[in-house]
Every structure is written in C-alpha cells, then in structure tokens.
Amino acid sequence: MKTFETTDPKVLSEVLELLAETTRHDGIPPVAEHVLLHLRHGGDKDDRHIIITDEVDGKISIVGYAHLDLTDQVEGPSAELVIRPDYRGKGFGRALLDHVSELSGARLRLWAHGDLAGAQHLAESRGLTRIRTVVQMRRTLNSPLPPLQRPESLRTFRVDEDEAEWLALNNRAFKDHPDQGNWSERDLEIRKQEDWFDPKGFIIATKKSESNKGKMIGFCWVKIHGGTKHRDHDHDPIGEIYVMGVDPDSQGQGIGKEVTLAGLHFMQDQGIFSAMLYVDAANEGALTLYSSLGFTEWGRDVLYRRS
C-alpha cells in the first residue's frame, strides 16, 4: 500500500488506465469528475492518492486506487475507491478501505458510484450507513423537442467576459450545495481547459432592464461525453446537463425549464441521441422538473458515513 500527495507520471498513467478499464466494465465511472480533474491538473494540498498493488510473474501492477479528500473540516474527510474488476472479492477492497479509514479517522465519508452490490456490502461490513443519494437520470433525444418559449433571452457564454458574473450567480444559486457551491476562479478555469468545454453549449439566460443590458439570471452548462475529441470512449456520445442553475431572486418563472430545454436542443443539434444529468434524491423540485422534460431514473450514487 502506498500513499502519495501527488502522483508521478507513471503512477498517474496507470491509475487513469485503471479508472478507464473499470468504467468500461461497470458502465459507470468509479470516481467523480473532480477526482479526475485533480489527477490531471493537481488538486488541493490535502488530497491523498492511495494505491494497492499486486505482483504477477515478476511484474507489479496497480490493482486498486483510492482518492482521499481531507479539506472539509466541517463534514469530514471523503473518499472514493476502485478495485480492478478481476481483483474484486479477494480482500483488496477491504484492505484499501481500512487503510483509508486509518488515514481519515472516525468521520470518514465514502462515495459509491452506481450503488453496486459489492460496494454496498463493503461499506456496510465496515459500519458505514447511507446519508445521501444522487440520482442519475436519462432521456432519449430521438424525438422532436418542444420549442423554446423565450429564445431572445438566451445567449451563449462569452469567454474572458462572463467568468466573474457567472461565478457570482453560480455561488448564489448553489449557496448551500456541498459540491457546486463556493466555486473559485480556478474551479472554472480548470473546466475551461478540458477537451469537452464548448462555450456554445454553455447557455446563459438574461433579463434586461433600464439599469442593465442583460443581467444573468440562469444558465445550463452542457458537457458532451464521447464526442469527436474523446476517442477513448467505446460508446455513442451522450450529452450531460452538467450544471443548471437559476438566480434565487428569479425562481418560479420557468427559467430552469427554459435553459434546460435549450441545453437539450443544443445536444440534439450536435447529433446527440441521449441525455443525462445528476440530481440529489432529496431535491423534489428538480426531480419534478426533469421528469416533466422526459427524464427517468437510470442509476444512483450513494454517500456513506460511519454510524
């Protein structure tokens, strides 16, 4: 078992291949997007990267990886871990989780993506219980979409112009959200550097008045998985409603539905046949909105915590 504050290029390459192999096997990524971004671009100083290896025929290979985030002093450390499919059920997952628990203490939180049976058993066997569920929803884009009601109020994100105003809006809209709230300039810049970033898929809703020429009041940010820039995927491209938010002062006016629908139109215009998104299971308003737009539940991610 080895722990790194940062990963050297060889270790990084093996870890990314492990994550890709597991994604192909399970049909879902084993870690959240921010973990991949930390691996590619560097993360917080309190990140830990833990690997577990095995030796076969004299060759040492990485068979498990865990990401440990120690930055949240309020909620406590959080971890995500993955074991290579052919090494599951052999004690490697238990060993990796026990090591992470030693590093993090009694307040550990553990994400299980996909809510797979093996992850359920591992978490429960170590005294962890569910405290949060995030639902993945999907819908087809093969049929015509309803027309936009207020297209004149929509525009696309302007790089090097909109960053400050958008960050302020995002952090207001997600003030109490554990993942999307309190974004910094660096959080946005890292995502702008990703291959999937396309300002044409970053849709802004505005409201004009006598005092301004178009204040941001909502947005829908689309991410395309498996597009022409992502040849490492073995599935058809799929569009994601990456983030959708509305200014708290403008809620209840249908803005969320309009920008989401605009995001779906953008996907369809790109030749995408399927859309997805993530939403907290406790967010009844968002679930109702997305259901009204044809989304249905496809899978779940679960957050566990020590009892």
Secondary structure, DSSP 8 states (H G I E B T S, - for coil): -EEESS--HHHHHHHHHHHHHHHHHHSS-SS-HHHHHHHHH---TTEEEEEEEEEETTEEEEEEEEEEE---TTT--EEEEEE-GGGTTTTHHHHHHHHHHHHH-TT-EEEEET--HHHHHHHHHTTEEEEEEEEEEEEE-SS-----S-GGGEEE--TTTSHHHHHHHHHHHTTT-TTTSS--HHHHHHHHTSTT--GGGEEEEEEEETTEEEEEEEEEEEEEES-TT-TT--S--EEEEEEEEE-GGGTTSSHHHHHHHHHHHHHHHTT--EEEEEEETT-HHHHHHHHHTT-EEEEEEEEEEE-
